[in-house]
Amino acid sequence: MALKILIPWIPTLILLHLPVISPSNFTYPAVFNFGDSNSDTGGLAAGVAFPVGAPNGETYFNKPSGRFCDGRLIIDFLMDSMDLPYLNAYLDSIGAPSFRTGCNFATGGATILPANAASLSPFSFGFQVAQFIRFKARVLELLGKDKKLQKILPLEDYFRDGLYGFDVGQNDLDGAFYSKSEDQVAAFIPTILSEFEAGVERLYNEGARNLWIHGMGPLGCLARIIATFGKDASKLDQFGCVNSHNRAAKLFNSQLHSLCAKLGSQLPQVNVTYVDIFAIKLNLIANFSQLANLMKH
């Protein structure tokens, strides 16, 4: 199948309609999501009791919601665009959550490569894939015993027809810069993406056919990265972002895009959409004044 590349119009993104796709061609019965804090809706908070307190959640939920965000995440707007409820975290069983329209396996701090002693989250991408495989098997087992559970669990064909979201890899590059040079980080990227490819292929073998893959955002523009690696002004770009980290993110995205094309051409019946998050976020940074004025009107 052909690879789709999505670069949403920036003002439209700001107005909370991501992506600009009509309901007629962007409707899925369920979403199964994998990733890190960019799409975690409560996994790390539930899994390891990680404190995600105020000001997280204050602008929309009016309280911490398990998200590393003061409001909603892209995954939330994606669910809104399909008129589906927000995803519950796989690890959060309190309150009898419904998984009828999908499940979120993402956890803050997650990496693509297996976690180590320094990892914030033990739930790396491969771990999340394993959780999904168990989730699917358990769902099918329970539905076979009690059809009433269809009210809270996804139907069998949802695993084939659903959307599989991915937003992960940022923490792999972030962590690598603490012990590696920029050239060494660049040489490390194929290893990271090989692990990602293996995980995606495992999901494909479980029935995943619709892949929604986010590229990495401008890593060098994160405040924490600037505070740590941006003390030398000569290492910053015109926006005050750390050049080395952004170059690595761009290289990662280039290779991820190539991988998406490979998956789209080699896996039968698969649909791959690559979302250029780097372009989206960098435009937000570059045009913040213009977009802020737009939001006021």
C-alpha positions in Angstrom: 0.0 0.0 0.0 1.1 3.6 -0.6 2.7 5.6 2.2 0.8 8.6 3.3 2.6 11.7 4.7 0.6 14.1 6.8 1.7 17.6 7.6 -1.4 19.3 9.1 -1.9 23.0 8.5 -0.5 24.7 11.6 -3.3 27.2 12.4 -5.8 24.3 12.1 -3.7 22.3 14.5 -3.8 25.2 17.0 -7.5 25.3 16.7 -7.6 21.7 17.9 -8.6 19.9 14.7 -5.8 17.5 14.0 -5.7 16.2 11.4 -7.8 17.9 8.7 -9.5 14.8 7.4 -13.2 14.4 6.9 -15.1 11.8 9.0 -15.9 9.8 5.8 -12.3 8.8 5.3 -11.0 8.9 8.9 -13.2 6.6 10.9 -12.0 3.7 12.9 -13.9 1.6 15.4 -11.0 1.6 17.9 -7.5 3.0 18.5 -4.6 1.1 20.0 -1.8 3.4 21.0 1.9 2.9 21.9 4.4 5.5 23.0 5.8 7.8 25.6 4.7 10.9 27.5 3.6 12.5 24.2 0.6 10.2 24.2 0.4 8.7 27.8 -3.1 9.1 29.2 -2.3 7.7 32.6 -0.2 4.7 32.1 2.9 5.7 34.1 0.9 7.1 36.9 -1.0 3.9 37.2 1.9 1.5 36.5 4.5 2.8 38.9 2.5 5.4 40.9 4.5 8.2 39.2 3.3 11.6 40.5 1.7 13.6 37.7 0.4 16.5 39.7 -0.6 20.1 39.0 -0.3 22.0 36.7 -0.9 19.0 34.6 -4.5 18.8 33.5 -5.5 22.3 34.7 -6.7 23.8 31.4 -9.1 21.1 30.3 -9.7 18.4 32.9 -9.4 20.9 35.8 -7.3 18.3 37.7 -4.3 16.0 36.9 -5.4 13.4 34.5 -2.3 11.2 34.2 -1.2 13.2 31.2 2.1 15.1 31.1 0.3 18.1 29.7 -1.8 21.0 31.1 -4.6 20.0 28.8 -5.1 17.4 26.1 -2.7 15.5 24.0 -2.7 14.9 20.2 -4.1 11.4 20.8 -7.1 13.1 22.6 -7.8 15.4 19.6 -7.5 12.4 17.4 -10.2 10.6 19.3 -12.3 13.7 19.3 -12.0 13.8 15.5 -13.6 10.4 15.3 -16.2 11.0 18.0 -14.6 8.3 20.2 -14.1 8.6 24.0 -10.6 9.3 25.2 -8.4 6.2 25.6 -8.0 4.6 28.9 -4.6 3.4 30.0 -4.0 -0.4 29.9 -2.4 -0.2 33.3 -5.2 1.7 35.0 -7.9 -0.7 36.2 -9.5 1.6 38.8 -13.0 2.7 38.0 -13.9 -0.2 35.7 -12.5 1.5 32.5 -14.0 0.7 29.1 -11.8 -0.5 26.4 -14.6 -0.8 23.8 -13.0 1.7 21.4 -9.4 0.9 22.1 -6.6 0.9 24.7 -3.5 3.0 25.4 -0.3 1.3 26.2 1.9 4.4 26.1 3.8 5.4 29.3 5.8 8.5 30.0 9.5 8.0 29.8 9.2 4.9 27.5 11.9 4.1 25.0 12.0 1.9 21.9 15.0 0.0 23.1 14.5 -2.2 26.2 14.5 -0.3 29.5 17.5 -0.3 31.8 18.3 0.8 35.3 18.3 4.4 34.3 15.0 4.3 32.6 12.0 6.3 33.9 9.6 3.8 32.6 10.1 0.0 32.6 7.4 -0.3 29.8 9.5 0.0 26.7 8.0 -0.4 23.2 8.6 -4.1 23.1 7.0 -4.4 26.5 4.0 -2.4 25.3 3.6 -4.7 22.3 3.7 -7.7 24.6 1.0 -6.1 26.7 -1.1 -5.6 23.6 -0.8 -9.3 22.6 -1.9 -10.4 26.1 -4.7 -7.8 26.0 -6.0 -9.1 22.7 -5.8 -12.7 23.7 -7.6 -12.0 27.0 -10.3 -9.9 25.2 -11.1 -12.7 22.8 -11.1 -15.3 25.6 -13.6 -13.2 27.6 -15.8 -12.4 24.7 -16.0 -16.1 23.9 -17.4 -16.7 27.4 -19.7 -13.7 27.8 -21.1 -11.6 24.9 -22.3 -9.0 27.4 -18.7 -7.9 27.7 -18.9 -6.4 24.2 -20.1 -3.3 26.0 -16.7 -2.7 27.5 -14.3 -4.7 25.3 -13.4 -4.3 21.6 -14.9 -6.7 19.1 -12.6 -9.2 17.4 -12.7 -7.3 14.0 -11.7 -4.1 15.8 -8.2 -5.5 16.1 -8.0 -5.7 12.3 -10.0 -2.5 11.4 -8.7 -0.3 14.2 -6.0 2.4 14.1 -2.6 1.6 15.6 -0.8 4.8 16.8 2.9 5.2 17.5 4.8 8.1 19.1 8.0 6.9 20.6 11.8 7.3 20.2 12.3 10.7 21.8 13.6 9.2 25.0 16.1 7.0 23.2 17.8 9.9 21.6 17.5 12.1 24.7 19.2 9.6 26.9 21.9 8.8 24.3 23.2 12.3 24.3 24.3 12.0 27.9 26.9 9.4 27.1 27.5 9.7 23.3 28.8 12.3 20.8 26.4 13.6 18.1 28.1 11.2 15.6 27.7 8.3 17.9 24.0 9.1 18.5 23.6 9.3 14.7 25.2 5.8 14.3 22.9 4.5 17.1 19.7 5.4 15.3 19.5 2.3 13.0 19.6 0.1 16.1 16.7 2.0 17.6 14.6 1.7 14.5 15.4 -1.9 14.0 13.8 -2.6 17.4 10.8 -0.4 16.4 10.4 -2.4 13.1 10.4 -5.7 15.0 7.7 -4.4 17.3 5.5 -3.2 14.4 5.9 -6.5 12.6 4.7 -8.3 15.7 1.6 -6.2 15.8 1.1 -6.8 12.1 1.2 -10.5 12.8 -1.6 -9.9 15.4 -3.7 -8.2 12.7 -2.7 -4.5 12.8 -3.3 -3.0 9.3 -3.7 0.7 9.8 -0.5 2.3 11.2 -0.4 6.0 12.3 3.3 6.8 13.0 4.5 10.1 14.4 7.9 11.4 13.6 10.0 12.9 16.4 9.5 16.5 17.3 12.3 19.1 17.6 14.1 17.5 20.5 16.5 20.4 20.8 13.7 22.8 21.6 12.6 21.1 24.8 13.3 23.4 27.8 15.1 20.7 29.7 17.4 20.0 26.8 18.2 23.7 26.3 18.9 24.1 30.0 21.3 21.2 30.0 23.0 21.4 26.5 22.3 25.0 25.5 24.6 27.0 27.7 26.9 27.8 24.8 24.9 30.2 22.5 27.0 29.1 19.5 25.3 25.7 19.8 21.8 27.2 19.4 19.8 27.9 16.3 17.8 31.1 15.6 14.9 29.9 17.8 17.2 29.1 20.7 17.0 25.4 20.2 20.0 23.0 20.5 21.3 22.3 17.0 22.8 18.8 17.7 19.6 17.4 19.2 17.5 18.8 16.3 19.9 17.4 13.7 19.6 14.0 15.4 15.8 14.2 15.4 15.8 15.1 11.7 18.1 12.1 10.9 15.9 9.9 13.0 12.8 11.1 11.1 14.5 10.6 7.7 15.2 7.0 8.6 11.8 6.5 10.2 10.2 7.8 7.0 12.2 5.3 4.9 11.1 2.6 7.3 7.5 3.6 6.9 7.8 3.4 3.1 9.4 -0.1 3.5 6.6 -1.3 5.7 4.0 0.1 3.3 5.5 -1.7 0.4 6.5 -5.0 2.0 3.5 -5.8 4.3 0.4 -6.9 2.4 -2.8 -4.9 3.1 -1.1 -2.4 5.4 -1.9 1.3 5.4 0.9 3.5 6.8 0.5 7.2 7.6 3.6 9.1 8.6 2.9 12.4 10.5 5.6 15.0 10.4 5.5 16.2 14.0 8.9 18.0 13.6 7.5 20.4 11.0 4.3 20.9 13.0 6.0 21.8 16.3 8.8 23.8 14.8 6.3 26.0 13.0 4.5 26.5 16.3 7.8 27.7 17.7 8.7 29.8 14.7 5.3 31.5 14.4 4.1 31.6 18.0 3.3 35.3 17.9 1.1 35.0 14.8 -0.6 31.9 16.1 -1.2 33.4 19.5 -3.0 36.3 17.8 -5.0 33.8 15.8 -6.2 32.1 18.9 -7.5 35.4 20.3 -9.9 35.8 17.4 
